[in-house]
Amino acid sequence: QVHLVESGGGLVQTGGSLRLSCAASGGTLDGNGVGWFRQAPGKEQEFVGGIAWDSGKTYYEDSVKGRFAISRDKAENMVHLQMNGLKPEDTAVYYCAARAFGVSRNNAHYNAWGQGTQVTVSS
């Protein structure tokens, strides 16, 4: 099973940008979908977006469309989440996750998870 580690979180002001990375080791992401999820305090975990590793096709939750962009680097076995125009409501712990057979918006469909990285957007 692939092991995932997120990095790149931090504190940023409203309107700022952050780039999160998800590094995969111990296996290949070929044929996988990699999703990004987030969980704010007191709220359920929600789907942010995802990328099909083989095709590079991306998917986004409506509230982040046009602000967030997901990409993958096959050579480095990494997935990135570029977040622009950050808002206080984007504050959450962000997780990357992997599953076979493509991207799903349902977190229960993923079997490999990173430990999460905190993103805090100040107003």
N, C-alpha and C positions, 0 to 999 in steps of 0.2 A: 504494500500500500504506500502510495506517495505521501511524503511528509511535507507540510506547507508551513512557511514562516512569513508573516507580514512584517513590513517595516515602512517607515515614512510618516507616521502620524505625528501630531504635534498641536501646538496652539497657534491659531491664525486669526486675524481680524476679519470681520465681514467684508466680503468682496475679494478676499485673498485666495491663494491657490496652494494646494498640496498635491504631491504625487506619492501614492501608496504603491508598494511593490509586494508581490507574492512570489517567493522563491520556492520552487519545488525540488525535492531531492528524494532519492531512494526509489525512483521509478520514472517512467515516462508519462507525459500527459497526452500522448497520442490517443485520439479517439475520445478524449474527455471534453466535458464542458467545465469551465471554471466560472464560478459565480462569486460575486461580492455581495455581502450582506452587512447590515448594520443593526445595532441595538442601542437605543437611547435609554437612559435611566427610567424605569417604570413602564417601559413600552416593550412590545413584542419585537422579536427580530424581524427585519424586513429585507426583501430583495432590493438591491440597488441596481445591479446589472450583471451581465455575464458575457463570456466569449467562448465560442466553439473553437477549440484548440486547432483543429485541422483546417477549417475553412477561414477562420478569423471573423466569422459573422458575430456581430455584437447585438446585445439586447439591453434595454434600459428601462428602469422604472420611470413613470411619467414625470415625477418631480425633479429628476436630475437630467432629463434629456436636454441637450444643448449646453449643459454645464460640465458634465462628466464625460470622460472618454476612456474606454478600455482598450488596451492593446496587449499583444503578446510578443515575446522575444524567444523564438524557438532555440536559438543558439545558447541562450543563457537559461532556458527552462524557467522563464519568469513571465508573470502577468502584471501589468501596471494599471492603476486607476488614477488618471489625471483628473483632479477636481478643481474647477475654476468657479469663480463667482460664488464662493462659499457663503452660506447663511447660517445664522445661529441654530436653525432647525436641522442642520446637517451634523450637529454635534452628536457623536455616538462612538461606540467601539465598532470598528470595521473589521470584518472577517473575510478571508477568501476560503473557498471550498471547492472541491473537485468531485466529479462524478463521471461515470462512464456514460456514453451515448448522448452527450450534449447537455445544453443548459436547461435548467429547470428553475422556476420561480419558487418552488417549494423546498424549503431548507431540509425537510426530512428525506429528500432524495439524494443528499450528498453524504458520502462516506469518509471524506478526508477533510479536515478542518485545520486552519491555522489557529494560533493562540489569540489573535486579535491585536489591533493597534488603536489607540485612543486618538480621536480627532475632536478638537475643541475649537469652536468658532465663537469669538467674542463679539459682542454688539457694540 
